[in-house]
Amino acid sequence: MWARHARECDSVDCIMSSNSQLSSHSSTALKELDLYEGGWQKMLMAVDVDRNIQIRYKKHGNPFACGFYSVREDRTIPRQIDQVGGNEHTVIALSLGAHFRAFPMHLFIRRAINIRRAIERLFLRSPETRVVIKTENTSDMERDFEKLSDFHGFVQYSILNSVFRGLNVGVVDAWDITTAFASNNMHPSPTVIENEINLFLTLIC
């Protein structure tokens, strides 16, 4: 099990003065702003004016293995990275994996390579920007074995390790964490998520 982050106040101090592209931390007094975008995959934004923290979060992007979405305001990860100027106060966290399992592997490889190139461009203009990549979780094995099994997930996990090797990025190895917990759930328990967040905070602090 990963060690707990020292104290809540340490976590808040760590992300003060941050312009972060990540999910929010519960201990901050974040206020959500409505960006007036549509769809369940829309960009979310929250700010803590007192602590000078800004967080932007997009929970999903193309491809989708289920449901529907609007392409009107769709953003790929490389495009989002290219729109970030970057500085020592900026943290970018990203994850890709599970929904690619149902599609040909070359699509995942192409997306991973495009993300690496976008990160390389980011580091050319702002080498002090911190980037953290989260690998996918292991999943339950109750349905759609042929399309969605952990076999495909492990291949994608191995591809990420190869594509981003040698790049100055932090990694939250969620595959390793969920394997250690034997969670077998694409959306794991709060305990697993807490450990993933603690590791993320360790990487950026």
Buried (B, 14 or more C-beta within 10 A) or exposed (E): EBEEBEEEEEBBEBBEEBBBBBBBBEEBEBEEEEEEBEBEBBBBBBBBEEBEBBBBBBEEBEBEEEEEBEEEBBBBBBEBBEEBEBEEBBBBBBBBBBBBBBBEEEEBBEBBBBBBEBBEBBBEEBEEBBBBBBBBBBBEEEEEEEEBBBEBBBEBBEBBEEBBEEEEBBBBBBBBBBBBBEBBBBEBEEEBBEBBBBBBBBBBE
